Amino acid sequence: MMKNLRQRYCIVGVGHTAYGKNPGVSQVAHNVLAIRAALEDAGLTTDDLDGVLTKAPTSTFPMLWGPKICEALRVQPKVTGTLDQAGASNIGLIQYAISAIELGQADVLAISYGDNPRTGSRASYARPRGDSALAGLFGAPSSYAMVARRHMYEYGTTQEQLGHVAMTHRTHASMNPNAQFQDLFTLDDYMDSRWVAEPFHLFDCCPVSDGGAAYIITSEERAKDLRKKPVYIEGIGQGHPSWDFFQRPELATSGAKVSGQMAFESAGMQPSDVDFCEIYDCFTIVPIITLEEYGFIGKGEGGAFYEAQHTRLGGQLPCNTSGGLLSETGMPGTQLVVEAVRQLRRECGDRQVEDAEVGLVSQQGGIMTTHATMILSNNGE
């Protein structure tokens, strides 16, 4: 249990829209649909909400986004706001929600993300990085490609090992009817796919996706009367390298080490206690570095760990059991929390992790700029 809290906190409802291409569905509507689905999952209504927290849409980043979603939901909550840690915001918002309940300012809070970059504007995905986009740093792929190249240089990570990350997550997506991409591909297919930014082929990069997802946070006491058994938040951590990646002393690293240590310490757990992981995987290099820095394996061993299929269902540490950003949806991370909750509720059918009791979720933003970690459990039930 996290230290110095009056009570335990949990996720009691999750929901999402269709993923992929949702023409005619606005950014606001993606959030509203996801929140309503999460409330229904919990057996609650908007009348029960006294907090609404959001991550701003990546594609346009509007101001006062939380209040806009509240207006569309027809609620006037005690607590609302929008947090900017990019992809790490989804866990940062959970920490915010816990603080609000702990302070007696709210009782039931919805957290959501929704955007429509595939059918709306995707201009922000191609913005230049750094002064005048020196060295061709346009969009995220070229920047993450430099991170991957450095890891390959320092530790011998191979192109084929990156391919195994993509294939593993696609294999899991093939069992997920909600996934945007479900068709399997081989290593040869991966190697033959077009280059995006070397060493990244097409399958190394998450897609641009419309979609929304949400979850409901409350206290253990409040959860007793709700529809489904709660999933408990055991630990949370954050670690933010913050600087532009080309200014940092090391390229092949992230905030996962600091964030993970904080999460494990606050949960009173260690990596060996974790049954599965939902790892932020905007590009194939990210899960490799993240698992290494969390301490599941040694530095430089992540590629071989994937290649040996230890991260597949039935393996030592199943990862991204819904397909992750690479195959379920390119949304920035909210869906990973939804999948972890469903795994701990034993609701995942063919892709269910056997006897899952503890799951870890990672979130990341920017170019390894921000990082957050959360450990969840079903309390051993």
C-alpha positions in Angstrom: 0.0 0.0 0.0 1.2 3.5 -0.8 2.7 5.3 2.2 0.9 7.8 4.4 -2.6 7.5 2.9 -5.7 7.3 5.0 -7.2 4.6 2.9 -6.7 2.5 -0.2 -7.7 3.8 -3.6 -8.9 1.9 -6.7 -10.1 1.8 -10.2 -13.8 0.7 -10.4 -14.7 1.3 -14.0 -13.1 1.4 -17.4 -14.4 2.2 -20.9 -13.3 3.2 -24.4 -14.6 4.1 -27.8 -13.8 2.2 -31.0 -10.1 2.5 -32.0 -8.7 3.4 -35.4 -10.8 5.6 -37.6 -14.0 7.3 -36.2 -15.2 9.8 -38.8 -17.6 12.4 -37.5 -16.6 11.8 -33.8 -15.1 15.0 -32.3 -12.4 15.2 -29.7 -15.0 16.1 -27.0 -17.2 13.2 -28.1 -14.4 10.7 -27.7 -13.9 11.8 -24.1 -17.6 11.8 -23.3 -18.3 8.4 -24.9 -15.4 6.9 -23.0 -16.3 8.4 -19.6 -20.0 7.2 -20.0 -18.7 3.7 -20.8 -16.5 3.7 -17.7 -19.3 4.9 -15.5 -21.6 2.2 -16.9 -18.9 -0.4 -16.2 -18.8 0.8 -12.6 -22.5 1.0 -12.2 -22.4 4.8 -11.8 -23.9 7.8 -13.6 -22.7 11.4 -14.1 -24.6 12.3 -11.0 -22.0 10.4 -9.0 -19.1 12.4 -10.5 -17.5 15.2 -8.5 -14.2 15.2 -10.4 -13.2 15.1 -14.1 -9.6 15.1 -15.0 -8.2 15.0 -18.6 -5.2 14.7 -20.8 -5.4 17.3 -23.6 -5.7 16.0 -27.1 -2.3 15.7 -28.7 -3.4 16.9 -32.1 -4.5 20.4 -31.0 -3.8 20.9 -27.3 -6.7 23.3 -26.4 -6.9 25.3 -23.2 -9.5 24.7 -20.5 -10.0 21.2 -21.8 -11.3 19.7 -18.5 -14.1 22.2 -18.2 -15.1 21.6 -21.9 -15.5 17.9 -21.1 -17.5 18.7 -18.0 -19.8 21.0 -20.0 -20.4 18.2 -22.5 -21.1 15.7 -19.7 -23.5 18.3 -18.1 -21.7 18.1 -14.8 -20.2 20.9 -12.6 -17.6 19.0 -10.5 -15.7 20.1 -7.4 -12.4 19.2 -9.1 -11.4 19.4 -12.7 -8.2 20.0 -14.6 -5.8 19.0 -17.4 -2.3 17.8 -16.8 0.5 18.0 -19.3 3.1 15.3 -19.0 2.3 14.2 -22.5 1.9 10.4 -22.5 2.8 10.1 -18.8 -0.2 12.3 -17.9 -2.5 9.3 -17.6 -0.9 8.1 -14.4 -0.1 11.6 -13.2 -3.8 12.3 -13.3 -4.5 9.2 -11.1 -2.1 10.6 -8.6 -4.0 13.9 -8.8 -7.3 12.1 -8.3 -6.0 10.3 -5.2 -4.8 13.6 -3.7 -8.2 15.1 -4.3 -10.0 12.2 -2.5 -7.4 12.1 0.2 -8.0 15.9 0.9 -11.8 15.4 1.0 -12.3 17.5 -2.1 -13.9 14.7 -4.2 -15.2 11.2 -3.9 -15.6 9.8 -7.4 -13.4 11.0 -10.3 -13.3 10.3 -14.0 -10.0 10.4 -15.9 -10.1 10.5 -19.7 -8.3 11.0 -23.0 -9.8 11.3 -26.4 -8.6 12.6 -29.8 -9.3 12.2 -33.5 -5.9 12.8 -35.3 -6.6 10.2 -37.9 -9.8 11.8 -39.2 -9.1 15.3 -37.9 -5.7 17.2 -37.7 -2.5 15.4 -37.3 -0.2 18.4 -37.8 1.3 18.2 -34.4 2.7 14.8 -35.1 5.0 16.3 -37.7 6.3 19.3 -35.8 10.0 20.0 -36.0 12.2 19.1 -33.0 14.9 21.5 -31.8 16.2 24.7 -33.3 15.0 25.0 -36.9 14.6 21.2 -37.0 18.4 20.7 -37.3 19.6 17.4 -38.6 16.1 16.6 -40.0 14.4 16.1 -36.6 10.8 16.3 -37.9 8.2 14.3 -35.9 8.8 11.6 -33.3 10.2 8.8 -35.5 13.5 10.4 -36.3 14.1 11.3 -32.7 13.3 7.9 -31.3 15.4 6.4 -34.1 18.4 8.1 -32.6 17.6 6.6 -29.2 17.4 3.2 -30.9 20.6 3.6 -32.8 22.4 4.5 -29.5 21.0 1.4 -27.7 22.1 -0.8 -30.7 25.6 0.7 -30.6 26.0 0.4 -26.8 24.4 -3.0 -26.2 24.3 -4.8 -29.5 20.5 -4.7 -29.8 19.6 -6.0 -33.3 17.1 -5.1 -36.0 15.6 -8.5 -35.6 15.1 -8.0 -31.9 13.1 -4.8 -32.6 11.0 -6.9 -34.9 10.3 -9.3 -32.1 8.8 -6.5 -30.0 6.4 -5.6 -32.9 5.5 -9.3 -33.6 4.9 -10.0 -29.9 2.5 -7.1 -29.4 0.7 -7.9 -32.7 0.3 -11.6 -31.6 -1.5 -10.4 -28.5 -3.6 -7.9 -30.6 -4.7 -10.8 -32.8 -6.6 -12.0 -29.8 -8.2 -8.6 -29.1 -11.4 -7.8 -31.0 -11.0 -4.1 -30.1 -7.5 -3.8 -31.6 -7.0 -1.6 -34.6 -4.5 -4.1 -36.2 -5.1 -7.8 -35.7 -3.4 -9.4 -38.7 -0.2 -11.4 -37.8 3.0 -10.8 -39.7 6.4 -12.7 -39.8 9.9 -11.5 -39.2 10.4 -11.5 -43.0 7.3 -9.3 -43.3 8.7 -6.9 -40.7 12.1 -6.7 -42.5 10.4 -6.1 -45.8 8.2 -3.3 -44.6 9.1 0.2 -45.7 11.6 2.3 -43.8 10.3 5.2 -41.7 13.5 6.4 -40.0 16.3 3.9 -39.8 16.4 1.6 -37.9 12.6 1.9 -37.8 10.5 0.0 -40.3 6.7 0.7 -40.5 6.0 -2.0 -37.9 8.3 -0.3 -35.4 6.0 2.7 -35.2 2.6 3.1 -33.5 -0.2 4.2 -35.8 -2.1 7.5 -35.7 -5.4 6.6 -34.2 -8.8 8.1 -33.3 -10.1 6.9 -29.9 -10.9 7.6 -26.4 -10.6 5.8 -23.1 -11.4 6.5 -19.5 -11.4 5.1 -15.9 -13.1 5.9 -12.6 -11.1 6.4 -9.4 -12.6 6.2 -5.9 -11.8 4.9 -2.4 -12.0 1.3 -1.2 -14.8 2.3 1.1 -16.9 3.8 -1.8 -16.1 0.8 -4.1 -17.7 -1.7 -1.8 -21.2 -0.9 -3.1 -20.3 -0.9 -6.8 -20.9 -3.4 -9.6 -17.5 -5.0 -9.9 -14.6 -5.8 -7.6 -12.1 -3.0 -7.5 -8.6 -3.0 -8.8 -6.3 -1.5 -6.2 -3.6 1.1 -6.9 -0.7 -0.2 -4.9 2.1 2.1 -6.0 2.8 5.1 -8.3 6.1 6.7 -9.3 7.3 9.4 -11.6 10.7 10.3 -13.1 11.2 13.0 -15.8 14.4 13.5 -17.7 12.7 16.7 -18.9 15.4 18.1 -21.2 15.2 17.8 -25.0 16.7 14.4 -25.7 19.7 15.7 -27.7 20.7 17.8 -24.7 20.9 14.9 -22.3 24.2 13.2 -21.3 22.7 9.8 -22.2 20.5 8.9 -25.2 19.6 5.3 -24.6 17.8 5.8 -21.3 14.5 7.2 -19.9 12.8 8.1 -16.6 11.8 4.5 -16.0 14.6 3.7 -13.5 13.6 6.5 -11.1 9.9 6.2 -11.7 10.0 2.4 -11.3 12.0 2.5 -8.1 9.5 5.0 -6.6 6.5 2.8 -7.6 8.0 -0.4 -6.3 9.0 1.3 -3.0 5.5 2.8 -2.5 3.9 -0.6 -3.2 6.3 -2.5 -1.0 7.0 -4.8 -4.0 9.8 -5.7 -6.4 9.9 -6.8 -10.0 9.5 -10.5 -9.2 6.1 -9.8 -7.7 4.7 -8.6 -11.1 2.7 -11.0 -13.3 2.4 -8.9 -16.4 3.2 -5.5 -17.8 1.5 -3.0 -20.0 4.4 -0.9 -21.3 4.2 2.3 -23.3 5.3 1.3 -26.8 5.1 4.2 -29.2 8.2 2.7 -30.8 9.7 -0.8 -30.4 12.9 0.4 -28.6 10.8 1.8 -25.7 9.7 -1.4 -24.1 13.2 -2.8 -24.4 14.7 0.2 -22.5 11.8 0.3 -20.0 11.9 -3.3 -18.9 15.7 -3.0 -18.4 15.4 0.2 -16.3 12.6 -1.3 -14.2 15.0 -4.1 -13.2 13.2 -7.0 -14.8 16.4 -7.7 -16.8 19.8 -6.3 -17.0 20.8 -3.3 -19.1 21.2 -4.3 -22.7 19.2 -7.6 -22.3 15.8 -6.3 -23.4 16.1 -7.2 -27.1 17.2 -10.8 -26.3 14.4 -11.1 -23.7 11.8 -10.3 -26.4 13.5 -12.5 -29.0 13.3 -15.5 -26.6 9.6 -14.9 -26.3 9.6 -14.3 -22.6 7.2 -11.4 -23.0 4.5 -13.5 -24.8 1.4 -14.9 -23.2 2.5 -18.0 -21.3 6.0 -16.6 -21.0 8.0 -15.3 -18.0 6.5 -11.7 -18.2 3.7 -11.2 -20.7 3.7 -7.6 -22.0 1.2 -5.5 -23.8 -1.5 -8.2 -23.8 -3.9 -6.1 -25.8 -1.4 -5.1 -28.5 -0.3 -1.8 -26.9 0.2 1.4 -28.9 1.9 -0.6 -31.7 -1.2 -2.6 -32.5 -4.3 -2.0 -30.3 -4.3 1.8 -30.9 -1.8 4.6 -31.1 -3.5 6.6 -28.4 -1.0 7.8 -25.9 -1.4 5.3 -23.1 -4.8 5.5 -21.5 -5.7 2.1 -23.1 -2.8 0.4 -21.2 -4.5 1.2 -17.9 -7.8 -0.2 -19.2 -6.1 -3.4 -20.3 -4.4 -3.9 -16.9 -7.7 -3.5 -15.1 -9.4 -6.0 -17.3 -6.5 -8.5 -16.8 -6.8 -8.2 -13.1 -10.6 -8.7 -13.3 -10.0 -11.9 -15.5 -12.0 -10.4 -18.3 -9.6 -10.9 -21.2 -10.6 -14.3 -22.7 -8.0 -15.8 -25.0 -5.4 -13.3 -24.0 -5.9 -13.6 -20.3 -2.7 -13.9 -18.2 -3.1 -17.0 -16.0 -3.5 -16.3 -12.3 -2.8 -12.6 -12.8 -2.7 -10.8 -9.4 -0.2 -7.9 -9.9 0.2 -5.8 -13.0 2.5 -2.9 -13.9 1.6 0.0 -16.3 4.2 2.4 -17.7 3.5 5.7 -19.3 5.9 7.9 -21.2 5.8 11.3 -22.9 7.8 13.3 -25.4 11.1 11.8 -26.6 11.8 9.9 -23.4 11.0 13.2 -21.7 8.5 12.2 -19.0 7.8 8.8 -17.4 5.2 7.4 -14.9 4.7 4.0 -13.4 1.8 2.4 -11.6 1.4 -1.0 -9.9 -2.1 -2.5 -9.7 -3.4 -5.6 -7.9 -6.7 -7.5 -7.4 -5.8 -7.9 -3.8 -5.0 -11.5 -4.4 -8.6 -12.5 -5.2 
